[in-house]
Amino acid sequence: MPKEQRQTSFWSIDDAERTYRVKRWGNGYFEVGESGNLMVKPRYDQPDLKINMQEVINEIQQKGIEFPAVVRFHDILRSQVEQLNKTFRYTIEDANYEGHYQGVFPVKVNQMREVIEEIICAGKRFNYGLEAGSKPELIAALAYNTNKNALTILNGYKDEEYLRLALLGSQIGRKIIIVIEKYSELLTLVKLSKQLNVVPMVGFRAKMMVKGRGKWESSSGERAKFGLSLSEMLNAKKLLEDEDMLHMVNLLHFHIGSQLTDIRAIKEAVQEASLIYSRLYQMGVPLEYVDVGGGLAVDYDGTQSTNDSSCNYGISEYVSDIVYGFKQTCDLQSVPHPNLVSESGRSITAHHSCVVTKIIGEITPGGNGYNTRKATGEHIIVTNMRDYQQGLDKDNAQETYNDISQLKEQAQQAFKLGVLTLEEMAKVETLYWKTLENINDFVVEQEFISEELKEIEETLSSQYLANFSVFQSAADSWAIDQVLPIVPISRLNERPNKRCTFVDITCDSDGKIEQFIGDEVTANHVPMHQLNKDEDYFIGIFLTGAYQDVMGDMHNLFGRLNEVHIVSYDDDPKDFYIEEVVKGNSVEGVLSTMQYTPEILAQAVKKEIDNEIARGKIKPRQGVQLIDFYEECLAGYTYLKI
Ligand SMILES: *Cc1c(COP(=O)(O)O)cnc(C)c1O
C-alpha cells in the first residue's frame, strides 16, 4: 500500500487515547491534545491549564540541555499532596469521625531534595510530615521537616546512633515517633531515654496476619521482616509498664506492602489493625494514632484491575475504607477513634515525573537491504521470493507470510550447501523482509489480530533504540517487570504503524523494555510511528516519579539524567516556565565515584600523545586538539549526543 494512502486512513486522537490509555493511567494529569501532542494538566483545580509537552521539549532544547532528561512537574506533586489530604479531611467530616488525619511522606520513595521541599511546602497547611526508614533519611528529615506540628515517623531497623538522632529530634521539639520494628530496639531505647532524660513518642509496628496482594505481599504475614508479633507487643507493653514508660507509646503502625492491587487486602488489614488498636487501648496502652503505612497503588497500566501494575480502587475508596473501617470497629469496641496517619509514597510521587528521550535508531532484522534487481541466471529461489513480494495483496497476506517463511528456510539450507551465492542470499533476505514490511501495512490496519496474524506481528515488531539506560531510569521494569506507560510526545493524530519494543544504549542484553500496557495480560509491543528522516521522535516514559527516579544504578557508567523542573504559570502564553535545571552526571563525575581521578586520566592520555608527537607520528597541533577533545568528553554528558 502506498505511503500516502496509509497516512490518510482514518485515525483520530480518540484512537490514540484508546491505544495509549493516557487518561486512564494519567489520573487527570495527562491527555492527548488536538494538535496530536501530549498535554499535561498539572493542576486538578485548574483544568484549563494545559502544558504542551512538545513545547517543553523545544524549550529544553533551546536551553541547550541534552536528552535524555527527567521532566518534573512540581504542580502535580502539589496536587497529589493536596488531593490525599483533602480526601481524608472530607471523608472524616462526612463520617463524623472523631480523629483527624495527619499523613507523612516516606522519604525512600523519592529522596530528591527538590521533591521533599515541594512536598513539605504543599503539605504545610495539612501538617503533612515525613517518614524515614534509615539514618541518612532521618538526617535529611530532621533538617527539612521543620513544621513542629507535623509528624516524623521513624521506621526501619535502628542502631543506637539512629535512636540518638531520633531523640535529638525530640529535643528540638519535633513530633518524632520511633516505631519499634524489633523487640531489641525497645531495650536500647529505654536505656537511652533514661540516660539522656528524653521522653520520646513510640510506636509499635504490628506484624500483620493479613497478606497484602501483589509483588510486595511478603511485607506482612508471619514471615515478615518487620514488626512485633502479638506476643512481642504484649511483652513490650509489660516492659514499658515495669519501667513506668507506657505513656510513651502513642502509635500503632502497620504496612502490608507497596502497590496493593486489591482493595480487599486493605479492608482486611484495617479490620485486623482496628481490633489490635482497640484491644491495646482497652488494656491501657495510650494510643492516639494508627499509622496505616503505604501501599496506596498506582494504576500504571490503566486497567483498573488487580494486575501487578494496576489496582481495582481509587483514592476515595481507599480513604473511605480506612476511615469507616476504624470508625465501625472503634464504635463497637467503645474506644476513641484514633488519629489516622498514612505513608503513601508511590501515589504521591509517581505521576509528577517522566523520562523524555529520543529514538535514535531502529534495529530491524533485515538491516538496510541489498539491491534486489533480477540478475541473469539467478537461482529460482530468488525469483520466487521476488514474485511473492510482487503478488502480495490484502487477501493473501497470511498465505504469503506462510510461503515466504518456508522459502526463506529453503534458501538458508541452499546457502549452507553452497547452492546459493552470498549475493543471492542477501537478495532473498532483503526481499523477505521487504515483503514482511508490506504485510505489516495490512496487519496494522486490523483492529483485531487473529491468532495467525499474531505471529506475523511478533516477527515484524521493530526494536527502537532509545537514548537512555533502563538500569538508571526504569529499574523496576528490569527488576520486577513493572509496566510503565510509554507514549510518543507528538504525532498522536497520526496512525502509529509500527509495533515496537525498546532497547537502551547499555551493552546489556537486559537493557530493553518488552512489556507494555495490555488488557488482561501485558502486551509484547507498543504501537509507535515510523521514524521520519531529519525529524526527532521523542517518547516519554511516564509515572517514573516513585522509586524509579532514585533507584537507578550506573550500569555502563551512564549516570543520572539532566533534570528540568517545570512550574505552571497561567499568565505565560505556554502556561509554564522552567524553574530549575539540575545537571545530570558528567563523565568525570561518574568516573570519580569509581575511584578514578579525571586529572590523572587526562595526564595519562596526554603522555601517550606526547610520546607519539616525539616519535613524529602526530603533529603537535593535532596532539593538542586530541587532548582538548579527550578533556571535553570527560566534562560531557554520559549519554549519546544524537
Ligand atoms: C516503602 C514504605 C512505604 C511507602 O509505600 P508506598 O507503597 O510507596 O506508598 C510506606 N511505609 C513503609 C514502612 C515502607 O516501607
The ligand as an SDF file (V2000), in Angstrom:
LIG
                    3D

 15 15  0  0  0  0  0  0  0  0999 V2000
    8.0400    1.6730   51.3700 C   0  0  0  0  0  0  0  0  0  0  0  0
    7.2150    2.0250   52.5200 C   0  0  0  0  0  0  0  0  0  0  0  0
    6.1500    2.9290   52.3660 C   0  0  0  0  0  0  0  0  0  0  0  0
    5.7500    3.5030   51.0440 C   0  0  0  0  0  0  0  0  0  0  0  0
    4.8790    2.6380   50.3880 O   0  0  0  0  0  0  0  0  0  0  0  0
    4.1240    3.0950   49.0570 P   0  0  0  0  0  0  0  0  0  0  0  0
    3.5630    1.8380   48.5440 O   0  0  0  0  0  0  0  0  0  0  0  0
    5.1170    3.7180   48.1620 O   0  0  0  0  0  0  0  0  0  0  0  0
    3.0480    4.0450   49.4390 O   0  0  0  0  0  0  0  0  0  0  0  0
    5.4530    3.2890   53.4950 C   0  0  0  0  0  0  0  0  0  0  0  0
    5.7630    2.7760   54.7110 N   0  0  0  0  0  0  0  0  0  0  0  0
    6.7620    1.8930   54.8850 C   0  0  0  0  0  0  0  0  0  0  0  0
    7.0510    1.3770   56.2320 C   0  0  0  0  0  0  0  0  0  0  0  0
    7.5170    1.4870   53.7990 C   0  0  0  0  0  0  0  0  0  0  0  0
    8.4870    0.6070   53.9720 O   0  0  0  0  0  0  0  0  0  0  0  0
  1  2  1  0
  2  3  1  0
  2 14  2  0
  3  4  1  0
  3 10  2  0
  4  5  1  0
  5  6  1  0
  6  7  2  0
  6  8  1  0
  6  9  1  0
 10 11  1  0
 11 12  2  0
 12 13  1  0
 12 14  1  0
 14 15  1  0
M  END
$$$$
